[in-house]
Amino acid sequence: MCGIVGYSGFRDASKILLEGLGKLEYRGYDSSGMAVYGLDGKTRIVKAKGRLKVLREKTLDGETLPGHTGIGHTRWATHGEPSENNAHPHCSDDSNVIAVHNGIIENYVELKEKLLSKGYKFYSETDTEVVTKLIDYYYKKYNIGPIDAIAKTMVRVRGSYALCVMFKDYPGEIYAARKDSPLIVALGEKESFIASDVPAVLKYSRDVCYLGNLEMARIKEGDVTFYNLNGDAVDKEVTKITWDSECAEKGGWEHFMIKEIHEEPKAVRDTVASFIKDGSIDFSASNLTDEVLSSISALRIIACGSSYHVGEAVKRMVEELCGVACIVEYASEYRYRTAILDPDEAVIFISQSGETADTLAALRITKERNIKTIGLVNVVGSAIARESDYVIYTLAGPEIAVATTKAYSAQLVAMYSFALALAKAKKRVDEKKEKEIIYELESLPSKIERLLDEKERIQWFASKFSSAKDVFFIGRGIDWAISMEGSLKLKEISYIHSEAYAAGELKHGTISLLEDGTLVVGILTDDSLIEKTVSNLTECRTRGAYIMALTTYGHYSTEDSSDFTVYIPRTLKYFTPSLAIVPLQLFSYYISVAKGLDVDKPRNLAKSVTVE
Ligand code: AGP
């Protein structure tokens, strides 16, 4: 999604903006731009299509834009193609108002017509230009200040936005507003910052305020004021960021993705440790006491993408261990139907970013229906974390690569731990069983480390298949859930078409797609289902497919039906996704590298999808 940075202070604004936008590149973008209030009292706007490096070159690394106040933007095109003209900042006809925006203004066509009838002209296809001119319109029509003009605009627009605005009449000041798109304000000595995400400004400030929904802020050097929609000043809590800026740097690795894969043991260890107190599972820090947990009649897991796959991977554990029905749904589907909800069920919203638009909308709908909501998020202070009744945090640290790896692994163990707590509250596991499960949970990081030690073999295999056209991942039960995530990883960063199929469904149609040499990856970790999936692999092999089997140590006979076998350490049957996913992540990574692709920022994708 788009990235926003704003700066007011004593440093070179353009340098801070370029640096901050660089830290937000992971969000995905196709053009960029910035506006700096110059030392000569004039505000200049420079925009560029393509990578940030084009903007850097155009401005000679910011040198051509001297000044101490400015706003910058990386745009991920929604309304209008990626082009210099559509890139932000946008400005009113007389440059009175200049703004950058993340989100979508749903009623922009109607507003544009209104503004056209008032004499405004439009040069771009964007909804942002419309919102910029609407602010200008209210500002002039009612002869009011920036906060009132922005508030009037907020009431009039529908959709989502994070806005950063400069007014010609208020030099050195920046105004911010948000609804459903993240925005933070960071505080410094005689300077302040606005950004879509903390890494953009972490080098300069660790004191961060999260702008709430329908709130505004004004920054001028070290002065920061927050406002509600009525224009009244409000107090905001300052959050001290404790993680290091190195967490969001490559630190010698070629890509963030491979760095983050190697951080999985730590992400898993830290997350599991946060749920264990004196050797027992304990979710009281999230206020999920035994009383709350034992009252849960059923569990519904709502999420998107990889976070959804986590739900698919844990639903068997929830049903078998807790004796609780578990439904897993895409947020983008759930939000558009009226699901029959049990008043005592709990709905878990899984999200790394905590800002995914569909998941957030699903959460709000569920809350309106007075159902218990639990957010399982990685980003502290994100919208889903703030709005859920209960919050469970994964401790994966900042994840920069668009393709999730360590956050997915942390989500898995958080969900295993939650299922254990639920089973315990429902008296479905005794102390001995609880200790056994905790022991297995705590053993996962060292097993992941062992898999990482064997990465060269996966790298070699990936080099053989970097020109593959189609890849199929098949498995049954939990192995199908692993297949879904393996397949998504491959397609998102290697651009190879891949699909995940329930192995038993192959013969109902899909098998006709197989050609000589098509790679079929069989996931074989569930002892009770291995034989059945092996039969499907044999069917594929007979039709010319090349078979890669991914199974647990001990199942050596699978080598008879495969061309290449990868083994993972044994663990509790519910925990195999945590191990099986590691070779699959490495496989996708090495294919992407072999193809010379932009591993961390794959085309058309954004790290957090804050639009529908
Ligand atoms: C995974 O690699 C993707 N980048 C994507 O599917 C992601 O998991 C999805 O957009 C959900 O994001 P969230 O966890 O931040 O809500």
Boltz pocket constraint, residues with backbone or C-beta under 6 A from the ligand:
constraints:
  - pocket:
      binder: B
      contacts: [[A, 304], [A, 305], [A, 306], [A, 307], [A, 350], [A, 351], [A, 352], [A, 353], [A, 354], [A, 355], [A, 356], [A, 359], [A, 402], [A, 403], [A, 404], [A, 492], [A, 606], [A, 607], [A, 608], [A, 609]]
      max_distance: 6.0
